[in-house]
Amino acid sequence: MSKSLTIVARIKAKPGRENALEAELAKLVAPTLVETGCLQYDFHRDLEDPGNFLFFENWATKEQWLAHMESPQLLAYKAAADDLVATFELYQMEKVD
């Protein structure tokens, strides 16, 4: 049996663009939670650095996550976020038993 896929994504806003980036990222949550294979999709904002955001996600399969990466909401986010994001880090992980 294959393990689920855990995604950790860190997005850092450009200075002065923190609130705009948060608004764009927040738009991803509701539609993603109802996608096939989405087991968890948690959105976080750093308490000490309000321009630092993190998604903690769990997907049933990598293929379902890859489909999410081409979803309408993610494509709209990518188009809107060009001038908002300073850095982006993505980690594909699996739980260690």
Backbone as CSV, one residue per row, in Angstrom:
resi,resn,N_x,N_y,N_z,CA_x,CA_y,CA_z,C_x,C_y,C_z
1,MET,0.848,-1.181,0.000,0.000,0.000,0.000,0.892,1.243,0.000
2,SER,0.592,2.175,-0.872,1.416,3.381,-0.936,1.056,4.342,0.186
3,LYS,2.034,5.112,0.596,1.839,6.086,1.651,1.266,7.363,1.065
4,SER,0.559,8.091,1.915,0.067,9.392,1.470,1.244,10.353,1.317
5,LEU,0.998,11.424,0.600,2.015,12.428,0.335,1.779,13.632,1.238
6,THR,2.809,14.064,1.914,2.745,15.283,2.728,3.501,16.373,1.991
7,ILE,2.873,17.529,1.900,3.483,18.694,1.268,3.634,19.782,2.320
8,VAL,4.809,20.358,2.384,5.046,21.544,3.191,5.507,22.623,2.220
9,ALA,4.734,23.694,2.162,5.049,24.793,1.252,5.215,26.067,2.078
10,ARG,6.345,26.739,1.885,6.623,28.001,2.577,6.678,29.108,1.540
11,ILE,5.891,30.151,1.787,5.810,31.280,0.865,6.134,32.541,1.645
12,LYS,7.104,33.287,1.191,7.532,34.527,1.843,7.114,35.708,0.981
13,ALA,6.392,36.653,1.587,5.915,37.830,0.867,7.034,38.837,0.649
14,LYS,6.913,39.584,-0.447,7.784,40.734,-0.634,7.424,41.776,0.412
15,PRO,8.388,42.576,0.867,8.094,43.604,1.878,6.951,44.513,1.425
16,GLY,6.023,44.724,2.341,4.873,45.569,2.063,3.731,44.861,1.350
17,ARG,3.927,43.592,0.988,2.907,42.840,0.231,2.290,41.717,1.063
18,GLU,2.548,41.730,2.365,2.116,40.639,3.245,0.598,40.420,3.210
19,ASN,-0.174,41.491,3.380,-1.629,41.340,3.435,-2.203,40.916,2.091
20,ALA,-1.664,41.436,1.020,-2.138,41.059,-0.310,-1.854,39.580,-0.584
21,LEU,-0.671,39.111,-0.190,-0.343,37.704,-0.387,-1.236,36.825,0.476
22,GLU,-1.450,37.211,1.713,-2.330,36.418,2.578,-3.721,36.284,1.955
23,ALA,-4.245,37.354,1.412,-5.572,37.311,0.797,-5.601,36.344,-0.386
24,GLU,-4.567,36.359,-1.209,-4.514,35.446,-2.355,-4.375,33.998,-1.896
25,LEU,-3.533,33.750,-0.910,-3.348,32.388,-0.405,-4.621,31.852,0.251
26,ALA,-5.322,32.705,0.960,-6.553,32.286,1.647,-7.607,31.796,0.658
27,LYS,-7.582,32.310,-0.557,-8.545,31.888,-1.587,-8.357,30.425,-1.996
28,LEU,-7.211,29.861,-1.696,-6.924,28.482,-2.080,-7.590,27.454,-1.175
29,VAL,-7.860,27.832,0.058,-8.234,26.848,1.076,-9.563,26.147,0.781
30,ALA,-10.651,26.876,0.669,-11.970,26.235,0.525,-12.066,25.321,-0.694
31,PRO,-11.667,25.777,-1.886,-11.791,24.869,-3.031,-10.844,23.672,-2.964
32,THR,-9.704,23.836,-2.330,-8.763,22.719,-2.241,-9.264,21.649,-1.293
33,LEU,-9.890,22.049,-0.201,-10.376,21.073,0.779,-11.393,20.089,0.203
34,VAL,-12.066,20.448,-0.884,-13.055,19.545,-1.484,-12.508,18.795,-2.698
35,GLU,-11.230,18.974,-2.998,-10.628,18.247,-4.117,-10.470,16.771,-3.773
36,THR,-10.582,15.942,-4.798,-10.355,14.510,-4.634,-8.935,14.274,-4.137
37,GLY,-8.818,13.511,-3.076,-7.508,13.152,-2.538,-6.958,14.085,-1.481
38,CYS,-7.591,15.235,-1.273,-7.104,16.158,-0.249,-7.531,15.651,1.123
39,LEU,-6.564,15.312,1.951,-6.835,14.819,3.299,-6.677,15.914,4.346
40,GLN,-5.833,16.888,4.053,-5.554,17.986,4.986,-4.948,19.133,4.191
41,TYR,-5.373,20.356,4.508,-4.845,21.533,3.817,-4.904,22.691,4.798
42,ASP,-3.866,22.828,5.590,-3.825,23.825,6.658,-2.952,25.001,6.241
43,PHE,-3.474,26.194,6.440,-2.810,27.447,6.070,-2.389,28.163,7.352
44,HIS,-1.106,28.544,7.426,-0.550,29.170,8.627,0.165,30.474,8.289
45,ARG,0.150,31.394,9.269,0.911,32.646,9.166,1.824,32.718,10.387
46,ASP,3.069,33.061,10.162,4.084,33.154,11.208,3.742,34.277,12.188
47,LEU,3.781,33.983,13.476,3.477,34.982,14.504,4.556,36.044,14.626
48,GLU,5.795,35.687,14.333,6.895,36.634,14.483,7.257,37.335,13.177
49,ASP,6.887,36.744,12.053,7.169,37.318,10.738,5.891,37.219,9.910
50,PRO,5.045,38.237,9.932,3.740,38.149,9.281,3.779,38.020,7.757
51,GLY,4.944,38.077,7.187,5.070,37.861,5.748,5.476,36.445,5.383
52,ASN,5.537,35.578,6.383,5.961,34.198,6.197,4.740,33.293,6.355
53,PHE,4.389,32.554,5.290,3.209,31.695,5.290,3.618,30.256,5.041
54,LEU,2.799,29.326,5.546,3.097,27.912,5.388,1.808,27.145,5.138
55,PHE,1.866,26.236,4.186,0.796,25.261,3.994,1.326,23.906,4.426
56,PHE,0.512,23.191,5.202,0.794,21.814,5.577,-0.334,20.987,4.979
57,GLU,0.022,20.109,4.051,-0.977,19.393,3.265,-0.724,17.893,3.325
58,ASN,-1.794,17.135,3.267,-1.701,15.690,3.098,-2.640,15.283,1.975
59,TRP,-2.091,14.483,1.058,-2.813,14.026,-0.124,-2.790,12.503,-0.162
60,ALA,-3.882,11.910,-0.635,-3.957,10.451,-0.710,-2.898,9.886,-1.653
61,THR,-2.662,10.593,-2.782,-1.653,10.133,-3.744,-0.919,11.333,-4.323
62,LYS,0.253,11.080,-4.848,1.011,12.138,-5.516,0.278,12.612,-6.765
63,GLU,-0.374,11.698,-7.464,-1.105,12.066,-8.675,-2.226,13.060,-8.365
64,GLN,-2.906,12.867,-7.239,-3.976,13.797,-6.858,-3.398,15.160,-6.494
65,TRP,-2.240,15.193,-5.857,-1.591,16.473,-5.575,-1.164,17.159,-6.873
66,LEU,-0.630,16.389,-7.815,-0.236,16.966,-9.096,-1.444,17.558,-9.823
67,ALA,-2.595,16.902,-9.726,-3.822,17.456,-10.319,-4.191,18.762,-9.618
68,HIS,-4.022,18.814,-8.320,-4.268,20.051,-7.554,-3.377,21.182,-8.061
69,MET,-2.152,20.868,-8.394,-1.213,21.890,-8.857,-1.655,22.528,-10.180
70,GLU,-2.576,21.887,-10.885,-3.123,22.428,-12.137,-4.583,22.863,-11.977
71,SER,-5.064,22.924,-10.735,-6.462,23.289,-10.478,-6.710,24.758,-10.822
72,PRO,-7.951,25.105,-11.110,-8.259,26.502,-11.444,-7.831,27.498,-10.369
73,GLN,-8.037,27.157,-9.103,-7.669,28.106,-8.041,-6.161,28.293,-7.939
74,LEU,-5.393,27.245,-8.184,-3.938,27.388,-8.099,-3.391,28.143,-9.309
75,LEU,-3.967,27.915,-10.467,-3.542,28.663,-11.655,-3.877,30.147,-11.501
76,ALA,-5.039,30.459,-10.922,-5.404,31.859,-10.676,-4.462,32.489,-9.652
77,TYR,-4.114,31.722,-8.611,-3.166,32.224,-7.603,-1.817,32.542,-8.250
78,LYS,-1.306,31.623,-9.053,0.000,31.826,-9.687,0.013,33.099,-10.525
79,ALA,-1.070,33.369,-11.228,-1.156,34.572,-12.056,-1.211,35.833,-11.197
80,ALA,-1.882,35.762,-10.051,-2.055,36.935,-9.196,-0.855,37.198,-8.291
81,ALA,-0.058,36.181,-8.021,0.964,36.285,-6.977,2.349,36.669,-7.473
82,ASP,2.521,36.847,-8.758,3.848,37.154,-9.304,4.562,38.286,-8.592
83,ASP,3.862,39.379,-8.334,4.513,40.540,-7.710,4.377,40.551,-6.191
84,LEU,3.905,39.443,-5.610,3.697,39.369,-4.159,4.725,38.493,-3.450
85,VAL,5.301,37.531,-4.148,6.129,36.492,-3.533,7.616,36.800,-3.674
86,ALA,8.320,36.772,-2.532,9.777,36.924,-2.528,10.457,35.569,-2.705
87,THR,10.004,34.566,-1.935,10.574,33.224,-2.031,9.489,32.179,-1.851
88,PHE,9.745,31.016,-2.438,8.821,29.887,-2.350,9.644,28.624,-2.179
89,GLU,9.295,27.833,-1.180,9.957,26.547,-0.950,8.887,25.474,-0.877
90,LEU,9.163,24.319,-1.462,8.206,23.218,-1.468,8.931,21.938,-1.119
91,TYR,8.353,21.174,-0.192,8.914,19.903,0.223,7.872,18.818,0.046
92,GLN,8.241,17.773,-0.691,7.393,16.594,-0.834,7.920,15.550,0.142
93,MET,7.047,15.105,1.036,7.506,14.253,2.127,6.558,13.063,2.340
94,GLU,7.033,12.104,3.108,6.176,11.016,3.558,6.442,10.770,5.027
95,LYS,5.414,10.298,5.718,5.532,10.018,7.148,6.446,8.802,7.344
96,VAL,7.311,8.932,8.310,8.212,7.827,8.653,7.572,7.024,9.781
97,ASP,7.422,5.753,9.546,6.806,4.877,10.564,7.791,4.487,11.627
